[in-house]
Amino acid sequence: MDNFMNWIYLAIAAGVISLSVALYLYFWVVKQDPGTERAQEVASWIKEGSKAYLVKLYRALGLLALLIGVIIAIVFSIQPETAGGGAVTLHFKEGLTMSLAFVAGAISSAISGYLGMRVAVEANVRTATAANFSLSRAFKLSFNAGAVLGLAMVGMAVIGMSVILLWTGTAEAVLGFSFGASMLALLAKAGGGIYTKTADIAADLVGKVEVGIPEDDPRNPAVVADNVGDNVGDVAGMGADIFDSYVASAVAVMLLGASMGLGQIEHIKYTVVPLILCMLGIFASLIGVSLVRVKEGQKPGPALNRGTVVTCIIFAIFLFIFVRLTDINPGIFWAALTGLVTGVIIGFTSDYFTNDMRKPVKETARVSTSGSAITIITGFSYGLISIVPSVIGVAAATLISYYAAEYFGMS
């Protein structure tokens, strides 16, 4: 048991490394050329608007998180003595633990969203400036900026879950961390989405319909609001949403591991395994990020696909070594490998049906000369066909994972 508890410290170390690399990439992005004074002026409007929105949003969500945290503390402190109800006992420690975990999850989700917005507003103008010189330079800058959000989000999630598990010793407490992340992600994503779509429609109506100026022209104030919405909704809101999904999936596996009908040592082992998988994923991702390169004249799509495949292969190798060095169920490796393969298949399927160099997009563009009706029918038909490989892949992965490691493998 102690051996597997020590893995938690390694997971925390991996989270710290992930955050450190994210900060390094952030400062690297900031050091790049921000462009002309006019470009910096427009970028400053977007930056100020994004900050103002997030301050307003997080202030309201912070008060809501504190209120819900107090309610959770009260509810989880009152527990019936028997399953049928009757007399109740007060367990203030359990209630306080769940409440603090909830607040920690909300704060971590907010920080993830803020970091994403922060690097986005810095990278936007610098990527546009770099694109004036070369595609490879612009791709490197934008890719590193995107890696900041991914690595920071994963690092904070792993650190948060690991610390709470070490502090409480139970997977149930980590559930509060997931609740907090879900609450903030839901409201941040919804609020940012409503804001950005409202600003987008307003910018189009005023600019193109009433005034007649081009789309995304900085002379239209609504365009600035539209770009602010893209940052707070599609970056900050999406960052919080991804953080929530990542934490929720890991916590679900931890709860399944804790509820398996095994001895105490096995409970600890299979509760910690999800954190170990997250740790291995961090190391594999760090290697994969460093290998994504685009030469001048090449398209970025193949480089991104290559990075995904290489990262999955490295993760599979790390997991295989871990399974061989420990006494956990080998079926976990095959279940994880099935998930990796399915994810890659879904990614390549999406790329095939949306890539302008592939048949579906070319065919849809060709038939568009015949009218809007046939264009809609063709595009809708390709959309229906595109989900078939994903559905088959998920169904097959579910069956294989179940036979490999039962419910734990499916998760």
C-alpha positions in Angstrom: 0.0 0.0 0.0 2.8 2.4 0.9 4.4 1.7 -2.4 1.3 2.9 -4.3 0.8 5.9 -2.0 4.3 7.0 -3.0 3.2 7.2 -6.6 1.0 10.1 -5.5 4.0 12.1 -4.8 5.3 11.3 -8.3 2.0 12.5 -9.7 2.3 15.8 -7.8 5.8 16.2 -9.1 4.5 15.6 -12.7 1.9 18.2 -12.1 4.5 20.7 -10.9 6.7 19.9 -14.0 3.7 20.4 -16.3 2.9 23.8 -14.7 6.6 24.8 -14.9 6.7 24.0 -18.6 3.5 25.9 -19.2 4.9 29.0 -17.5 8.1 28.7 -19.5 6.1 28.5 -22.7 4.0 31.5 -21.6 7.0 33.7 -21.0 8.5 32.5 -24.3 5.3 33.6 -26.1 5.4 37.0 -24.4 9.0 37.6 -25.5 8.0 37.4 -29.2 7.5 40.4 -31.4 4.1 42.0 -30.7 4.1 43.8 -34.1 3.3 47.4 -35.0 1.9 50.1 -32.7 -1.5 49.8 -34.4 -1.6 46.0 -34.0 -0.7 46.4 -30.3 -3.3 49.1 -29.8 -6.1 46.8 -31.2 -4.8 43.9 -29.1 -4.8 46.1 -26.0 -8.5 46.7 -26.5 -9.2 43.0 -26.6 -7.0 42.3 -23.7 -8.6 45.0 -21.5 -12.1 43.8 -22.5 -11.3 40.1 -21.7 -9.8 41.0 -18.3 -12.8 43.2 -17.4 -15.3 40.4 -18.4 -13.5 37.7 -16.4 -13.2 39.9 -13.3 -17.0 40.5 -13.4 -17.7 36.8 -14.1 -15.3 35.3 -11.5 -16.5 37.8 -8.9 -20.1 36.6 -9.3 -19.1 32.9 -9.6 -16.8 33.2 -6.6 -19.7 34.4 -4.3 -21.8 31.6 -5.7 -19.1 29.0 -5.0 -18.7 30.2 -1.4 -22.5 30.0 -0.9 -22.7 26.5 -2.4 -19.6 25.5 -0.3 -21.4 26.5 2.9 -24.4 24.5 1.9 -22.3 21.5 1.1 -20.5 21.8 4.5 -23.9 21.8 6.2 -25.4 18.9 4.2 -22.4 16.6 4.5 -22.1 17.3 8.2 -25.5 15.9 8.9 -25.5 12.1 8.5 -28.2 9.6 9.6 -27.1 6.9 12.0 -28.9 4.2 10.0 -29.7 3.8 6.4 -33.4 4.1 7.1 -33.0 7.6 8.6 -34.1 8.4 12.2 -31.5 10.0 14.5 -28.7 11.9 12.9 -25.1 12.7 13.9 -22.9 15.6 13.1 -19.7 15.1 11.3 -18.2 18.5 10.8 -14.9 17.2 9.5 -16.5 15.4 6.6 -18.6 18.4 5.7 -15.7 20.8 5.9 -13.5 18.5 3.9 -16.1 18.2 1.1 -16.7 21.9 1.1 -13.0 22.8 0.9 -12.5 20.4 -1.9 -15.5 21.9 -3.8 -14.1 25.4 -3.4 -10.6 24.2 -4.4 -12.1 22.7 -7.6 -13.8 25.9 -8.5 -10.7 28.0 -7.9 -8.5 25.6 -9.9 -11.0 25.7 -12.8 -11.1 29.5 -12.7 -7.3 29.7 -12.7 -7.2 27.3 -15.7 -9.6 29.5 -17.6 -7.7 32.7 -16.7 -4.4 31.3 -17.8 -5.9 30.3 -21.1 -7.3 33.7 -21.7 -4.1 35.4 -20.6 -1.9 33.5 -23.1 -4.5 33.9 -25.8 -4.6 37.7 -25.7 -0.8 37.7 -25.7 -0.4 35.2 -28.5 -3.1 36.6 -30.9 -1.2 39.7 -32.0 2.2 37.9 -32.0 0.9 35.1 -34.1 -0.5 37.6 -36.6 2.8 39.4 -36.7 4.8 36.1 -37.1 2.5 35.1 -40.0 3.8 38.1 -42.0 7.2 36.3 -42.1 6.6 32.6 -42.2 3.9 30.0 -41.6 6.3 27.8 -39.5 7.0 30.7 -37.1 3.3 31.5 -36.7 2.5 27.8 -36.2 5.2 27.4 -33.5 4.0 30.4 -31.6 0.3 29.5 -31.7 1.0 25.9 -30.9 3.1 26.8 -27.9 0.4 29.2 -26.7 -2.1 26.4 -26.9 0.2 24.1 -25.0 0.2 26.5 -22.2 -3.5 26.0 -21.5 -3.3 22.2 -21.9 -0.2 21.7 -19.7 -1.4 24.2 -17.0 -4.9 22.6 -16.9 -3.6 19.1 -16.6 -0.9 20.1 -14.0 -3.4 21.9 -11.8 -5.9 19.0 -12.0 -3.4 16.3 -11.1 -2.0 18.4 -8.2 -5.4 19.2 -6.9 -6.7 15.6 -7.0 -3.5 14.2 -5.5 -3.3 16.6 -2.7 -6.9 16.0 -1.7 -6.4 12.3 -1.8 -3.3 12.5 0.3 -5.0 14.8 2.8 -8.2 12.8 3.2 -7.2 9.3 2.1 -10.6 8.8 0.4 -11.7 9.1 -3.2 -15.1 10.5 -2.1 -13.5 13.7 -1.0 -12.0 14.2 -4.4 -15.6 14.1 -5.7 -16.1 17.6 -4.2 -13.1 18.8 -6.2 -14.9 17.6 -9.4 -18.2 19.2 -8.3 -16.5 22.6 -7.9 -14.8 22.3 -11.3 -18.2 21.3 -12.9 -20.1 24.2 -11.3 -17.7 26.9 -12.5 -17.1 25.3 -15.9 -20.9 25.1 -16.6 -21.5 28.8 -15.8 -18.3 30.1 -17.3 -18.9 28.2 -20.6 -22.6 29.2 -20.8 -21.9 32.9 -19.9 -19.0 33.2 -22.3 -20.9 31.5 -25.1 -23.9 33.8 -24.7 -21.6 36.8 -24.6 -19.6 35.9 -27.7 -22.6 34.9 -29.8 -24.4 38.1 -28.9 -21.4 40.2 -29.8 -20.8 38.3 -33.0 -24.4 38.8 -34.2 -24.3 42.5 -33.2 -21.0 43.0 -35.0 -22.4 41.4 -38.2 -25.7 43.3 -38.2 -24.1 46.7 -37.5 -21.0 46.3 -39.7 -22.2 44.5 -42.8 -25.9 45.3 -42.9 -26.2 48.9 -41.6 -22.8 50.5 -42.2 -21.4 48.3 -44.9 -17.8 47.9 -43.6 -16.0 44.5 -43.9 -16.2 41.8 -41.3 -13.8 42.0 -38.4 -12.9 45.6 -39.2 -11.5 47.3 -36.0 -13.5 50.5 -36.9 -16.6 48.6 -35.7 -16.5 48.6 -31.8 -18.7 45.5 -31.8 -15.8 43.6 -33.5 -13.7 44.2 -30.4 -16.4 42.9 -28.3 -16.7 39.9 -30.6 -13.0 39.1 -30.2 -13.3 39.6 -26.4 -16.1 37.0 -26.5 -13.9 34.6 -28.5 -11.3 34.8 -25.7 -13.6 34.5 -22.7 -15.9 32.0 -24.3 -13.8 29.8 -26.6 -10.6 30.0 -24.6 -11.4 30.7 -20.9 -14.8 28.9 -20.9 -13.4 26.0 -23.0 -10.4 25.8 -20.7 -12.6 25.5 -17.6 -14.8 23.0 -19.5 -11.8 20.8 -20.5 -10.5 21.0 -16.9 -13.9 19.8 -15.6 -14.0 16.9 -18.1 -10.5 15.8 -17.3 -11.1 15.9 -13.5 -14.5 14.2 -13.8 -13.2 11.3 -15.8 -10.3 10.7 -13.4 -12.5 11.0 -10.3 -15.0 8.5 -11.8 -12.3 5.9 -12.2 -11.0 6.6 -8.7 -14.5 6.1 -7.2 -14.8 2.8 -9.2 -11.5 1.7 -7.8 -12.4 2.6 -4.3 -15.8 0.7 -4.5 -14.4 -2.5 -5.9 -15.0 -5.5 -3.7 -11.4 -6.0 -2.7 -9.2 -5.6 0.4 -7.9 -2.4 1.8 -4.6 -2.6 -0.1 -6.4 -3.2 -3.4 -8.7 -0.3 -2.7 -5.8 2.1 -2.3 -4.0 0.6 -5.3 -6.9 1.0 -7.8 -7.8 4.5 -6.4 -4.3 5.7 -7.1 -4.0 4.1 -10.6 -5.9 6.9 -12.4 -3.5 9.5 -11.0 -0.6 7.3 -12.2 -2.1 7.2 -15.7 -2.5 11.0 -15.6 1.2 11.3 -14.6 2.3 9.1 -17.5 0.1 11.1 -19.8 1.8 14.3 -18.7 5.3 12.9 -19.5 4.1 11.5 -22.8 2.5 14.9 -23.7 5.7 16.8 -22.8 7.6 14.7 -25.2 4.9 14.9 -27.9 4.7 18.7 -27.7 8.5 19.0 -28.2 8.3 16.8 -31.3 5.6 18.8 -33.2 7.4 20.8 -35.9 6.3 22.3 -39.2 8.9 23.1 -41.9 8.4 26.0 -44.2 5.9 25.2 -47.0 4.3 22.3 -45.1 0.8 22.2 -43.8 0.3 22.1 -40.0 -2.4 19.4 -40.1 0.0 16.4 -40.7 2.3 17.7 -38.0 -0.5 17.8 -35.4 -1.7 14.3 -36.4 1.9 13.1 -36.1 2.2 14.6 -32.7 -1.0 12.9 -31.5 0.1 9.5 -32.7 3.6 9.8 -31.3 2.2 10.9 -27.9 -0.2 8.0 -27.8 2.6 5.5 -28.6 4.9 7.0 -25.9 2.0 6.8 -23.4 1.4 3.2 -24.3 5.0 2.3 -23.8 5.1 4.0 -20.4 1.9 2.2 -19.3 3.3 -1.1 -20.5 6.4 -0.6 -18.4 4.4 0.4 -15.4 2.1 -2.6 -15.6 5.1 -4.9 -15.9 6.8 -3.4 -12.9 3.7 -3.6 -10.6 1.1 -6.2 -9.8 -2.0 -4.4 -11.1 -4.3 -6.1 -13.5 -2.6 -6.3 -17.0 -6.0 -5.9 -18.6 -5.8 -2.2 -17.7 -3.1 -1.8 -20.3 -5.2 -3.4 -23.0 -8.2 -1.3 -21.9 -6.2 1.9 -22.1 -4.6 0.9 -25.4 -8.1 0.3 -26.8 -9.1 3.8 -25.7 -6.0 5.3 -27.3 -6.7 3.6 -30.6 -10.3 4.6 -30.6 -9.4 8.2 -29.9 -6.9 8.3 -32.8 -9.5 6.8 -35.1 -12.1 9.4 -34.1 -9.5 12.1 -34.7 -8.5 10.9 -38.1 -12.1 10.4 -39.1 -13.0 14.0 -38.1 -9.9 15.2 -40.1 -11.0 13.2 -43.2 -14.5 14.6 -43.3 -13.5 18.2 -42.6 -10.2 18.5 -44.5 -10.4 20.6 -47.6 -8.0 18.2 -49.4 -10.3 15.2 -48.9 -13.2 14.0 -51.0 -16.1 15.0 -48.6 -15.2 18.7 -48.6 -14.3 18.7 -52.3 -17.6 17.0 -53.3 -19.7 19.3 -51.1 -17.9 22.3 -52.7 -18.5 20.9 -56.2 -22.3 20.3 -55.8 -22.7 23.8 -54.3 -22.7 25.1 -57.8 -26.1 23.3 -58.3 -27.9 25.2 -55.5 -28.3 25.5 -51.8 -30.6 22.5 -51.4 -28.3 20.0 -52.8 -25.4 21.5 -50.8 -27.3 21.1 -47.6 -28.3 17.5 -48.4 -24.8 16.6 -49.4 -23.2 18.1 -46.3 -25.8 16.6 -44.0 -25.3 13.2 -45.6 -21.5 13.3 -45.1 -22.1 14.5 -41.5 -24.3 11.4 -40.8 -21.7 9.1 -42.4 -18.9 10.7 -40.4 -20.2 9.4 -37.1 -20.3 5.7 -38.1 -16.6 5.0 -37.4 -16.8 6.8 -34.1 -19.9 4.8 -33.0 -18.4 1.5 -34.0 -15.1 2.4 -32.4 -16.7 3.4 -29.1 -18.8 0.3 -29.0 -15.9 -2.0 -29.8 -13.7 -0.2 -27.3 -16.3 -0.6 -24.6 -16.7 -4.4 -25.2 -12.9 -4.9 -25.3 -12.3 -2.8 -22.2 -14.9 -4.7 -20.3 -13.5 -8.1 -21.1 -10.0 -6.8 -20.4 -10.6 -5.3 -17.0 -14.4 -5.2 -16.4 -15.9 -2.0 -15.2 -12.6 -0.5 -14.2 -11.3 -1.0 -17.8 -14.4 0.5 -19.3 -13.9 3.7 -17.2 
